[in-house]
Amino acid sequence: MRYAAPGAKPKPVADFARSAGDGEGKLEGTRGGYADDSFKRLKGNGKDPRDEAEKALGAAKEKKEAYDRARELLRRHDRDAVQAGKLGVDLSLQTATLRSQSRLERTALRQVKGRTLLEIGGVWIDDGFKAKTPTLVIKAQSNAYFKLLASKPELKDVFRLGNHLVWVAPSGTALVIDTNDGKEELSEKEIETLFTAKK
Protein backbone atom coordinates (compact mmCIF):
# COMPACT_ATOMS: atom_id res chain seq x y z
CA MET A 1 0.00 0.00 0.00
CA ARG A 2 1.38 3.39 -0.94
CA TYR A 3 -0.02 6.80 -0.15
CA ALA A 4 0.38 7.86 -3.77
CA ALA A 5 1.63 5.90 -6.76
CA PRO A 6 3.96 7.85 -9.06
CA GLY A 7 1.91 10.03 -11.40
CA ALA A 8 -1.42 9.21 -9.70
CA LYS A 9 -3.60 11.61 -7.77
CA PRO A 10 -3.12 10.82 -4.08
CA LYS A 11 -5.96 9.56 -1.95
CA PRO A 12 -7.08 11.99 0.78
CA VAL A 13 -4.96 11.36 3.91
CA ALA A 14 -8.03 10.62 6.08
CA ASP A 15 -9.23 7.95 3.61
CA PHE A 16 -5.76 6.43 3.42
CA ALA A 17 -5.58 6.27 7.23
CA ARG A 18 -9.02 4.64 7.46
CA SER A 19 -7.91 1.94 5.03
CA ALA A 20 -4.58 1.40 6.85
CA GLY A 21 -5.99 -0.03 10.06
CA ASP A 22 -8.59 0.44 12.74
CA GLY A 23 -7.44 0.99 16.31
CA GLU A 24 -4.45 0.52 18.53
CA GLY A 25 -2.08 -2.20 17.40
CA LYS A 26 -3.68 -2.63 13.94
CA LEU A 27 -1.33 -0.24 12.16
CA GLU A 28 1.65 -2.37 13.14
CA GLY A 29 0.38 -5.20 10.93
CA THR A 30 -0.28 -2.80 8.06
CA ARG A 31 3.21 -1.32 8.41
CA GLY A 32 4.72 -4.81 8.44
CA GLY A 33 2.79 -5.73 5.30
CA TYR A 34 3.91 -2.51 3.63
CA ALA A 35 7.55 -3.39 4.38
CA ASP A 36 7.05 -6.97 3.16
CA ASP A 37 5.62 -5.68 -0.14
CA SER A 38 8.69 -3.47 -0.60
CA PHE A 39 10.98 -6.42 0.04
CA LYS A 40 9.16 -8.55 -2.56
CA ARG A 41 10.19 -6.06 -5.22
CA LEU A 42 13.89 -6.70 -4.53
CA LYS A 43 15.86 -7.97 -7.50
CA GLY A 44 19.63 -8.37 -7.62
CA ASN A 45 21.84 -9.39 -10.50
CA GLY A 46 25.23 -8.26 -9.18
CA LYS A 47 25.75 -5.84 -12.09
CA ASP A 48 23.26 -3.12 -11.26
CA PRO A 49 24.56 0.16 -9.77
CA ARG A 50 21.67 -0.08 -7.31
CA ASP A 51 23.21 -3.21 -5.76
CA GLU A 52 24.35 -1.26 -2.69
CA ALA A 53 20.79 -0.08 -2.09
CA GLU A 54 19.50 -3.61 -2.69
CA LYS A 55 22.06 -5.00 -0.22
CA ALA A 56 20.81 -2.53 2.39
CA LEU A 57 17.21 -3.50 1.67
CA GLY A 58 18.16 -7.18 1.86
CA ALA A 59 19.74 -6.61 5.27
CA ALA A 60 16.63 -4.74 6.41
CA LYS A 61 14.48 -7.63 5.19
CA GLU A 62 16.53 -10.15 7.17
CA LYS A 63 16.35 -7.95 10.26
CA LYS A 64 12.57 -7.58 9.96
CA GLU A 65 12.12 -11.32 9.48
CA ALA A 66 14.19 -11.99 12.62
CA TYR A 67 12.15 -9.49 14.64
CA ASP A 68 8.86 -10.90 13.32
CA ARG A 69 9.94 -14.45 14.22
CA ALA A 70 11.09 -13.36 17.68
CA ARG A 71 7.83 -11.49 18.32
CA GLU A 72 5.80 -14.55 17.33
CA LEU A 73 7.86 -16.85 19.58
CA LEU A 74 7.62 -14.43 22.50
CA ARG A 75 3.84 -14.22 22.06
CA ARG A 76 3.84 -18.00 22.52
CA HIS A 77 6.10 -17.62 25.59
CA ASP A 78 8.86 -19.65 23.89
CA ARG A 79 11.82 -17.68 25.25
CA ASP A 80 14.29 -20.53 24.68
CA ALA A 81 13.62 -20.58 20.91
CA VAL A 82 14.36 -16.85 20.73
CA GLN A 83 17.73 -17.30 22.43
CA ALA A 84 18.93 -20.39 20.54
CA GLY A 85 19.93 -21.25 16.98
CA LYS A 86 20.21 -18.87 14.05
CA LEU A 87 17.53 -16.55 15.43
CA GLY A 88 19.42 -16.15 18.73
CA VAL A 89 22.65 -15.38 16.86
CA ASP A 90 20.93 -12.90 14.51
CA LEU A 91 19.30 -11.06 17.42
CA SER A 92 22.62 -10.98 19.34
CA LEU A 93 24.42 -9.49 16.33
CA GLN A 94 21.68 -6.88 15.86
CA THR A 95 21.86 -5.95 19.55
CA ALA A 96 25.65 -5.60 19.34
CA THR A 97 25.26 -3.38 16.26
CA LEU A 98 22.76 -1.17 18.11
CA ARG A 99 25.18 -0.80 21.02
CA SER A 100 28.09 0.26 18.84
CA GLN A 101 26.37 2.36 16.18
CA SER A 102 27.39 5.98 15.87
CA ARG A 103 24.28 7.04 13.96
CA LEU A 104 20.61 6.40 14.62
CA GLU A 105 18.69 4.28 12.16
CA ARG A 106 15.58 5.68 10.56
CA THR A 107 12.47 4.54 12.37
CA ALA A 108 8.84 4.30 11.32
CA LEU A 109 7.60 4.78 14.89
CA ARG A 110 7.51 8.07 16.79
CA GLN A 111 6.14 9.22 20.14
CA VAL A 112 4.74 12.74 19.75
CA LYS A 113 2.76 14.71 22.32
CA GLY A 114 1.85 11.56 24.23
CA ARG A 115 0.70 9.70 21.13
CA THR A 116 2.32 6.90 19.13
CA LEU A 117 2.47 7.46 15.38
CA LEU A 118 3.52 5.02 12.70
CA GLU A 119 4.67 5.92 9.21
CA ILE A 120 2.88 3.95 6.51
CA GLY A 121 3.39 4.79 2.85
CA GLY A 122 4.58 8.31 3.63
CA VAL A 123 1.71 9.12 6.02
CA TRP A 124 2.19 9.34 9.80
CA ILE A 125 -0.86 7.79 11.47
CA ASP A 126 -1.77 7.83 15.17
CA ASP A 127 -2.19 4.24 16.36
CA GLY A 128 -5.32 5.30 18.27
CA PHE A 129 -7.05 6.41 15.07
CA LYS A 130 -10.09 4.34 14.11
CA ALA A 131 -12.22 4.46 10.99
CA LYS A 132 -15.05 6.06 12.98
CA THR A 133 -12.85 8.68 14.71
CA PRO A 134 -14.14 12.17 13.88
CA THR A 135 -11.66 14.19 11.84
CA LEU A 136 -10.70 17.80 11.29
CA VAL A 137 -8.84 18.01 7.97
CA ILE A 138 -6.52 20.98 7.54
CA LYS A 139 -4.72 21.82 4.34
CA ALA A 140 -0.96 21.82 4.89
CA GLN A 141 0.74 25.22 4.84
CA SER A 142 -2.63 27.04 4.72
CA ASN A 143 -3.81 29.89 6.93
CA ALA A 144 -5.58 27.32 9.15
CA TYR A 145 -2.35 25.32 9.50
CA PHE A 146 -0.33 28.36 10.62
CA LYS A 147 -3.13 29.69 12.84
CA LEU A 148 -3.26 26.32 14.60
CA LEU A 149 0.52 26.39 15.06
CA ALA A 150 0.47 29.97 16.35
CA SER A 151 -2.33 29.16 18.80
CA LYS A 152 -0.81 25.83 19.93
CA PRO A 153 3.00 26.08 19.51
CA GLU A 154 3.41 22.62 21.04
CA LEU A 155 2.08 21.26 17.73
CA LYS A 156 5.45 21.96 16.13
CA ASP A 157 6.55 18.46 17.19
CA VAL A 158 3.53 16.96 15.43
CA PHE A 159 3.87 19.13 12.31
CA ARG A 160 7.58 18.34 12.11
CA LEU A 161 6.63 14.84 10.94
CA GLY A 162 5.44 16.21 7.60
CA ASN A 163 2.48 17.33 5.55
CA HIS A 164 0.67 13.98 5.52
CA LEU A 165 -0.36 12.98 9.01
CA VAL A 166 -3.19 11.93 11.31
CA TRP A 167 -2.85 12.81 15.02
CA VAL A 168 -5.56 12.23 17.62
CA ALA A 169 -6.00 15.46 19.61
CA PRO A 170 -6.99 15.65 23.30
CA SER A 171 -10.65 16.00 22.27
CA GLY A 172 -10.55 12.59 20.58
CA THR A 173 -10.90 14.18 17.15
CA ALA A 174 -8.18 13.33 14.66
CA LEU A 175 -6.27 16.29 13.28
CA VAL A 176 -5.50 15.40 9.66
CA ILE A 177 -2.91 17.36 7.71
CA ASP A 178 -3.15 16.91 3.93
CA THR A 179 -1.46 18.79 1.08
CA ASN A 180 -4.41 18.43 -1.31
CA ASP A 181 -7.46 18.58 0.91
CA GLY A 182 -8.86 20.32 3.98
CA LYS A 183 -9.91 23.57 5.56
CA GLU A 184 -7.86 26.63 4.78
CA GLU A 185 -9.39 28.81 7.50
CA LEU A 186 -10.03 27.92 11.14
CA SER A 187 -11.76 29.77 13.99
CA GLU A 188 -10.42 30.09 17.54
CA LYS A 189 -13.46 28.13 18.73
CA GLU A 190 -12.60 25.20 16.44
CA ILE A 191 -9.04 25.20 17.78
CA GLU A 192 -10.18 25.24 21.41
CA THR A 193 -12.72 22.46 20.74
CA LEU A 194 -9.96 20.34 19.22
CA PHE A 195 -7.82 20.73 22.36
CA THR A 196 -10.53 20.37 24.99
CA ALA A 197 -10.04 16.94 26.52
CA LYS A 198 -13.10 14.76 26.34
CA LYS A 199 -14.54 13.68 29.68
PyMOL commands that set and color helices and strands:
alter all, ss='L'
color gray80, all
select helices_A, chain A and resi 13-20+26-40+51-75+79-83+85-100+143-151+153-159+188-194
alter helices_A, ss='H'
color red, helices_A
select strands_A, chain A and resi 109-112+115-120+123-126+135-139+165-168+174-178
alter strands_A, ss='S'
color yellow, strands_A
deselect
rebuild
show_as cartoon
